[in-house]
Amino acid sequence: MSKGPSGFIDAGQCEQGLPCLWDEPPQAALGTLILAHGAGAPMDSPFMQYMAQGLASRGVRVVRFEFAYMAQRRADGRKRPPNPQAQLLQQWREVHAQVRQRVAGPLAIGGKSMGGRMASLLADELGASALICLGYPFYAAGKPEKPRVAHLADLRTPTLIVQGERDALGNREAVAGYDLSPAIELHWLQAADHDLKPLKASGFSHEQHLETTAGLIAAFLGAK
């Protein structure tokens, strides 16, 4: 899948001028999900597009936004690392506040990889109705000895993590050893990697896994 922005999107702005996209369902929304991108791909990557459109078709309003570093990359084409964590969290807070002012009903937060991890650090603080993490980075690449799970033990927000069984940032064997809150529901996708893409030998396609994921999220949010 593409890792670069496909050009400026004239689709509105969130706080501090951050680009954002709204995907509205064809019927009355059962709730809203703010979905943040991962560290290396923008809000309109094929993965994010597929998930947003798949969820909208199932009745979930999806709001995507870009962290400041990715918005700058979109503007000048220069790759840069993510902003420091404190800045990412503050950007999340500001976007959440703006969306909360614009929509009624359940408001969930989440994201792909880093976007989901940042959301998980704020879910309880923001009073999110639910948390959705797609390919949660349980540890940095090549550093399984330094897990990023301490806050997940006490998480109170109803949470769905959809994870590939062979995710290099948290495979099934590694995650089995973590102390996770009972509020967390883990769904494993067979033979899938960090992008939820399965091995060809598994008999599944990437599209099938993404369709399954969209269905799981919609069902999870509909029950909250």
Number of C-alpha atoms within 10 A of each C-alpha: 8 12 14 17 19 13 11 11 14 9 10 12 15 21 17 10 11 18 22 23 21 17 19 19 21 12 12 10 18 19 21 28 29 25 28 28 25 27 18 17 19 26 29 24 19 15 21 20 15 16 21 28 18 23 25 24 18 20 20 28 25 25 22 24 26 28 26 18 19 29 20 15 17 20 12 9 13 10 13 12 10 16 15 9 10 10 13 18 18 14 21 23 16 14 23 20 14 12 17 14 8 7 12 11 11 17 24 26 29 29 26 28 24 23 27 25 26 23 28 25 14 20 24 17 11 17 13 22 20 24 31 30 27 27 30 26 25 23 17 14 10 9 11 14 8 10 16 14 16 11 12 19 14 15 19 18 22 21 27 21 21 23 29 27 23 22 22 21 23 24 22 15 10 17 17 10 8 14 13 18 16 14 17 19 14 14 15 17 22 18 19 25 20 22 18 27 21 23 15 11 8 10 10 16 16 16 14 14 19 19 16 14 23 22 16 17 25 20 13 17 25 14 9 13
